Amino acid sequence: MALRLSRYFGTSAQLWRNLQTQYDLEIASKRIGKKVERAIQPLTRPDLLERSTSCRRR
């Protein structure tokens, strides 16, 4: 479908894929966003946090 739309409107297929992805994420967030926030805890890895702060430019 993205190829057809891009051809018709003279745009890129990537544009249409990005628009669809954004729409899908917004719908999913409205439907299950709160449930996901409650059910899934962020990964905490002190070793990664330490590395990311030590690599900053001075």
N, CA and C of each residue as an Amber inpcrd file, in Angstrom:
protein
   174
   0.8220000  -1.1880000   0.0000000   0.0000000   0.0000000   0.0000000
   0.8710000   1.2590000   0.0000000   1.9600000   1.2360000   0.7880000
   2.8410000   2.4040000   0.8410000   3.4280000   2.7190000  -0.5290000
   3.7410000   1.6920000  -1.2810000   4.2860000   1.9130000  -2.6270000
   3.2550000   2.5750000  -3.5330000   2.0350000   2.1480000  -3.4210000
   0.9790000   2.7330000  -4.2550000   0.7230000   4.1890000  -3.8890000
   0.6440000   4.4580000  -2.5860000   0.4220000   5.8330000  -2.1470000
   1.5860000   6.7340000  -2.5380000   2.7990000   6.2270000  -2.3810000
   3.9660000   7.0480000  -2.7280000   3.9970000   7.3600000  -4.2230000
   3.6350000   6.4040000  -5.0110000   3.5970000   6.6180000  -6.4640000
   2.5250000   7.6470000  -6.8240000   1.3470000   7.5050000  -6.2560000
   0.2260000   8.3880000  -6.5750000   0.4980000   9.8300000  -6.1390000
   1.0040000   9.9980000  -4.8970000   1.2090000  11.3390000  -4.3510000
   2.6030000  11.9090000  -4.6250000   3.4830000  11.0990000  -5.1980000
   4.8280000  11.5840000  -5.4890000   5.6810000  11.7550000  -4.2480000
   5.4810000  10.8920000  -3.2850000   6.2540000  10.9390000  -2.0440000
   7.0340000   9.6320000  -1.9070000   7.6520000   9.4530000  -0.7480000
   8.3910000   8.2080000  -0.5260000   7.4950000   7.1880000   0.1760000
   7.7980000   5.9350000  -0.0380000   7.0750000   4.8680000   0.6620000
   7.3630000   4.9440000   2.1570000   8.5690000   5.3770000   2.5010000
   8.9510000   5.4980000   3.9150000   8.0270000   6.4690000   4.6510000
   7.6400000   7.5410000   3.9960000   6.7130000   8.4960000   4.6070000
   5.4360000   7.7930000   5.0480000   4.8650000   7.0030000   4.1710000
   3.6020000   6.3270000   4.4660000   3.7830000   5.2550000   5.5370000
   4.9190000   4.5790000   5.5190000   5.2040000   3.5870000   6.5690000
   5.3450000   4.2750000   7.9200000   6.0310000   5.4150000   7.9510000
   6.2010000   6.1500000   9.2040000   4.8650000   6.6540000   9.7410000
   4.0260000   7.1610000   8.8560000   2.7020000   7.6220000   9.2890000
   1.8830000   6.4760000   9.8720000   1.9280000   5.3190000   9.2370000
   1.1890000   4.1620000   9.7270000   1.7340000   3.6960000  11.0710000
   3.0510000   3.6800000  11.2030000   3.6730000   3.2730000  12.4630000
   3.2810000   4.2170000  13.5890000   3.3220000   5.5150000  13.3350000
   2.9350000   6.5000000  14.3440000   1.4770000   6.3050000  14.7580000
   0.6180000   6.0930000  13.8020000  -0.7960000   5.8570000  14.0880000
  -0.9720000   4.5980000  14.9330000  -0.3040000   3.5200000  14.5440000
  -0.4130000   2.2580000  15.2830000   0.0600000   2.4130000  16.7260000
   1.1550000   3.1480000  16.9350000   1.6640000   3.3610000  18.2910000
   0.6960000   4.1880000  19.1340000   0.0950000   5.1940000  18.5360000
  -0.8740000   6.0080000  19.2710000  -2.0940000   5.1870000  19.6770000
  -2.5930000   4.3670000  18.7810000  -3.7450000   3.5160000  19.0890000
  -3.3870000   2.5210000  20.1850000  -2.2300000   1.8830000  20.0670000
  -1.7990000   0.9130000  21.0770000  -1.6170000   1.5890000  22.4290000
  -1.0610000   2.7720000  22.4300000  -0.8560000   3.5000000  23.6760000
  -2.1880000   3.8130000  24.3540000  -3.1670000   4.2200000  23.5790000
  -4.4880000   4.5080000  24.1410000  -5.1640000   3.2480000  24.6630000
  -4.9750000   2.1400000  23.9710000  -5.6430000   0.8930000  24.3510000
  -4.9820000   0.1910000  25.5310000  -3.6490000   0.0880000  25.4950000
  -2.9720000  -0.7240000  26.5140000  -1.8000000  -0.0230000  27.1930000
  -1.6290000   1.2620000  26.9560000  -0.4850000   1.9840000  27.5110000
  -0.3660000   1.8880000  29.0180000  -1.4520000   2.1350000  29.7390000
  -1.4280000   2.0820000  31.2110000  -1.1470000   0.6720000  31.7030000
  -1.7170000  -0.3150000  31.0440000  -1.5000000  -1.7110000  31.4250000
  -0.0250000  -2.0880000  31.2650000   0.5790000  -1.6550000  30.1780000
   2.0000000  -1.9390000  29.9350000   2.8600000  -1.2560000  30.9950000
   2.5400000  -0.0120000  31.3380000   3.2990000   0.7080000  32.3630000
   3.2460000  -0.0100000  33.7040000   2.0930000  -0.5490000  34.0510000
   1.9600000  -1.2590000  35.3290000   2.6340000  -2.6200000  35.2980000
   2.5670000  -3.3020000  34.1700000   3.0290000  -4.6880000  34.0970000
   4.5250000  -4.8450000  33.8340000   5.1460000  -3.8720000  33.2040000
   6.5390000  -4.0340000  32.7910000   7.4140000  -2.9970000  33.4770000
   8.4070000  -3.4920000  34.1840000   9.3530000  -2.6180000  34.8670000
  10.5470000  -2.3490000  33.9520000  11.0280000  -1.1090000  33.9250000
  12.1960000  -0.7990000  33.1000000  13.4230000  -1.5840000  33.5640000
  14.2640000  -1.9270000  32.6380000  15.5050000  -2.6160000  32.9360000
  16.4470000  -1.6510000  33.6380000  16.9740000  -2.0720000  34.7540000
  17.9560000  -1.2480000  35.4590000  19.2670000  -2.0050000  35.4800000
  20.2410000  -1.4450000  34.8160000  21.5600000  -2.0780000  34.7320000
  22.6020000  -1.0380000  35.1300000  23.0180000  -1.0610000  36.3760000
  24.0050000  -0.0780000  36.8390000  25.2680000  -0.0510000  35.9850000
  25.6930000  -1.2110000  35.4760000  26.9050000  -1.2360000  34.6590000
  26.7360000  -0.4180000  33.3800000  25.5470000  -0.4310000  32.8000000
  25.2990000   0.3630000  31.5990000  25.2000000   1.8500000  31.9310000
  24.5750000   2.1580000  33.0650000  24.4600000   3.5560000  33.4700000
  25.8380000   4.1420000  33.7410000  26.6960000   3.3640000  34.3830000
  28.0460000   3.8210000  34.6910000  28.8310000   4.1020000  33.4120000
  28.7330000   3.2130000  32.4460000  29.4380000   3.3890000  31.1790000
  28.9490000   4.6200000  30.4270000  27.6450000   4.8360000  30.4230000
  27.1120000   5.9530000  29.6480000  27.5270000   7.2920000  30.2430000
  27.6530000   7.3720000  31.5680000  28.0620000   8.6410000  32.1740000
  29.5630000   8.8480000  32.0650000  30.3350000   7.7780000  32.0140000
  31.7910000   7.9240000  31.9110000  32.2310000   8.2440000  30.4880000
  31.3610000   8.0830000  29.5240000  31.7110000   8.3360000  28.1210000
  31.3720000   9.7500000  27.6720000  30.8660000  10.5620000  28.5700000
  30.5040000  11.9270000  28.1890000  31.7410000  12.7320000  27.8200000
  31.5430000  13.6620000  26.8870000  32.6430000  14.5620000  26.5160000
  32.8750000  15.5620000  27.6290000  34.1130000  15.9330000  27.7730000
  34.4520000  16.9020000  28.8370000  34.7650000  18.2400000  28.2590000
